[in-house]
Amino acid sequence: MRSALGQVPIFAEFSRKNLDALAAFVRSLRYPRGSIIFHRGDPGTSLYLIATGEVKLSITEDGGKSVTLALLGPGAFFGEMSLLDGEPRSADATARVDCRLGVLGRDQFLPFLAAHPPATTSLLAILTRRLRRTTDQVHDAFFLNIPARLAKVLLQFSETQSQSPDGVLSVPKLTQEELAEMVGGTRESVNKCLKEYARQGIVCCHRGMVAVLKPGELEKHIF
């Protein structure tokens, strides 16, 4: 688990000795694909570190409609808000694929932060970026239509992938249901937008994968 800790931004600059000390407090747990890690409203007593796999953070209303807040991969962490303020969980966390997670309890994590100011500074920077992302999501929900929100999500995900020599960007495999949850639309509306972008030659959809053929043209649909 020490190697997994080294991938987490707030611990990236720590010495091997400090990582070993922290790793002693981390429990390793496995979650199969589709399993619930925690529900919104559950007590928040642990920070989760993703060693392998992907985790989806979402909010689901009583009627069943769900909004995806983030998809996180190896090296990311989640659950820090409840860990810091002691309030219930603010979202659901689900294993998108089989996951191996490190779990660090509040009783160990808070004293560790107090003894390592650089980790606290890094944590604040990451929390600020996440707050900015949430602000962007609220802005998009009110001021952008579904085609624009979909274009923005596709470009954001393609930024994390390598670009081919001909300028094509690949988007990680996401179902249309997942894309709909991320843009606040329906599966049907997302399917319609993808078909229209494909008709214009901006994207290509094949076997559940989306390739952005013309990033510059797709970006024009955001504004």
N, C-alpha and C positions, 0 to 999 in steps of 0.2 A: 504493500500500500504506500510505502515511502515514494516509489517512483510515480504513483498516481498523484500524490500530494505535490510533487515537483512540477506537475503540469498545470496546477491551479495558479492563476496569476498572483494572488495575494501571498503565495508561498514560494514563488519562483526564484526569489533572490536569497532564500534561506540556505544556511549551511547544512551539510549532511547531518551534523550533530543535532541541529534544531529540528530537522525533518524527522530524524529518528525519534526524538523526544515526543514530537507531536503524533507520529504514526502509532506510538504505543497506546494512544487513547482512541484510535480509530477502529471501529468494527467493520468488517467486510460482510456485506449482504448481497444476495443475488435476487433479482426480480425477473420473472419470465415476461415475455412480450404480452402487453395488454393488462398487466397487473397494476393495481392501485398502490402507490407508495404512500400517499396520504390524501385525505379529502380536505376541501375547504371547511374551516371551522374546527378541525382537529387541533389538539394542543400542540404547540410548537416547541419542542425541546431539543431538536437535533439539526445540525447542518449536514447536508448530503453532498458528497463529492462524486463525480462520475468518473469511474476508472475505465469502463467500457460500456458501449451502448448509447442510447439516446432517450431522453426524457422529455415529455410534453407537459407544459404548464398551461392550465386552462381554467375557465370559469364556466359552469353549467347552471342555467336557470331551472326553475321548477318544471317548466314546460319541456325541458330536454334540449333546448338550443344551447350550443356550446361555442365559446370564443377561445381560440388559442392565443395565449400571450407570448409563448416562446417555445422553441425547440432547442434543446441543449444537448451537446455531445461531450466526448471525453475531454477532461480538463476543466469543465464547467462545474459550478456548484449552485445549489439552490436551497431554499429553506432558511436563508439567513435573516429575513425580516422578523419572523416569529421568534427566531433564536435570540435576536438582539432585544426586541421589545417585550417578549413574553406573551404577546397576544396570539390568538388562534391563527391557524394557517389561512392565508388570504386567497389561495387557489388550490386546485386539484393538481396532483403530480402523478403521471402515468408513465409506465415503461413502454416506450414506443416500439422497442425491440428488446431482446434479452439484455439485461443490464447487470453489471457488477458495480455496486456503490459502496463508498466509504461513509460511515455514519459517525459524526463527532458530536458528542453531547454538550449541552449548554454549560454544565458544570466544569468541563475541561476547556471549552473554547474561549469563554470570556476571560478567565485568568490568563490564558495564553496570549490573547490580544493585549491585555494590560501590560504584560511583560515584554511584548514585541511591538513597539510603536510603528515600525515600518509596515507591518501587516495591517494595522488599523488604517493607516493612510491609504494603502492600496485598496482595502475594502471600501472605504468611503468613495474613492474614485470610481470603482466598479458600480456601486450602488447609485451614484450620480448618473452614470451612463445608462443604467437600467431605467431610472426615473425619466431621463430624456427620451428614451425609447417609448415609454408608456405615454408621455406627452404627445409624441409623434403619432401614436396609435389613436389617441383621442382626436387629434387634429384631423387625421385621415378619415376617421369615421364620420365626422361632421362636414368636411369640406371636399372630399374626393368621392367620385362615384365608384362603383364596383370595378369597371375596367381599369380605372386609374390605380385603385388599391391593389388589384391583381398584378398590374405591371410593376408596381413598386416592390411587392413581395418577391416576384420572380427575379428582379434585379438584385435585391438584397441577398437572396440565397445564392445567386450565381456569382456574387462577389467573393464567396468563400471557396469557389472552385477554380481550378486552373483553366486558363484560356487556350484554346487550340490555335494553331498557326493562322487559320483563316478567320479568327476573331469570334468563333462560336463559343458561347458560354453554356455550361451544363448546370441544370438545377437538380439538387438531390431529389431522389424519388419520393414524391409526396402524392397521396391520393387526392382526388378532387374533393373529397369530404374534408380533408385536412386543409387544403387551400381555401375552401369555403369558410372554415372556422377562422382562418387567419385574416380573411378580408371582410368577415362579417356579412357574407352572402349565403346563397344556397348552392348546392352542388350543380343544379341546373344552370344558374347564372354564371358560375365559373366555367362550366363546360361550353356555354355559348360564347363567352369571351375568348377562351382558348381557341375555339374553332375560327373565330373572326381574326384573331392574331395569326393563326396558321394560314388562313386564306390570304392575308396580306403578305405572307412570307416572312413575318417577324419572328415566329417561333415554329418549332417542329415538335410534335408529340408522337412518341413511339414507345409502346410497351410500358406505359406509366411514367416515362421519363419526358421531361421538357427540355429542349435545347433552345437557347435564345440565339437566333441567327443574326439579328440586327439589334444589338443593345441600344444604339443611338436612337433608332426608330421607336423602340419600346419606351425609352425614357420620355419621348415626346408625348406619350399618352398619359403621363402623370400630371401634366400641367395644362 
